Amino acid sequence: MQGNKLYVGNFSYSVTDEQLEELFSAHGKVESAKVIGDKGFGFVEMSSTEEAEAAKEALNETEFDGRTLRVDEARPQKPRTDRRY
């Protein structure tokens, strides 16, 4: 793993930032946890690459709130293009 930011997907739409932070805090210090709207995914930033790797290994494909989580290293955001013509 290269970074300390994780993509977390396939969780219930009712999950909050606080629940996500609590879940990941068992595996290290959580710098930030953000659920993206009512989309069923979000991002968690751990304080180190090692903690991020440990959290990924521990939580990927585990059940949380009735759904099987998908945890992976977050990819860099692609630059947006202005589509208003």
N, C-alpha and C positions, 0 to 999 in steps of 0.2 A: 504494500500500500504506500502511496506517495503522500497523502494528506491526512488531515484529521477531521474532515467533514464527510458525513455519511448521508446517503439517500435512504429513506425508510418508506416502504410502500406497502400497500394492501392492508392498511388498518381501517378500522371502523370509522365512518364519517363523524362519529360523536367524540373521538379522541381529542383531547386538548393538548396545548403546549406543555402544560404542567404534568400531565400523565406521561407524555413522551419523555420529558426530562427525568421524571421519577424512574421510569423503566431503565433508561440508559445510565443513570447515576450509580447503579449497582456495579457498573463496570469501569468507573473512573469519573473524573470531574467533567461535568457537562458545561461547556461555555455558552451554548445556546441550543434551544430546541424550538422549531417552528413548524407548525402544521400549516399546509397551504390550503386555505379555504376549506370547502367541503369536498375535497378531492380524494381523500384517503391516502395521501402521501405527505411527506415533509422532510425536513433536514435536521440533523443533529450534529453539532460541532463539539468534539471532545477536546480536552486540553493538550493531548499529544497523539501522535500517530500510533504509538503502542496501545494507548487506551482505545482508540478508534478501532484498531485491528481486533482487540480483545472483545469489544462490544459486538462487532460484526460477527465474529466467530461464535459468540455465545447466543446471539439473538436471531441470526438469519434462519429462516424456516422454522421458527418457534411460534406457538400460538399466543396471541394477545387479544383479549376482548373478542374471542370467537373467530378470529381470522389468523391466517398464517402470514407472518411478517416476511418481507423481502428487505434485506439490509445489504447495501453495497456502497462502495466508495462513490461519493458524489463526483460527477463529471463537471468540468468547468462550464459555466454558462456560455452559450453561444451568443455572439453579438447579434443584436436585433437589427433587422433592416426595416426601414420606413416603407410600409406598404400602402401608404396613402398617396395615390396619384391622381 
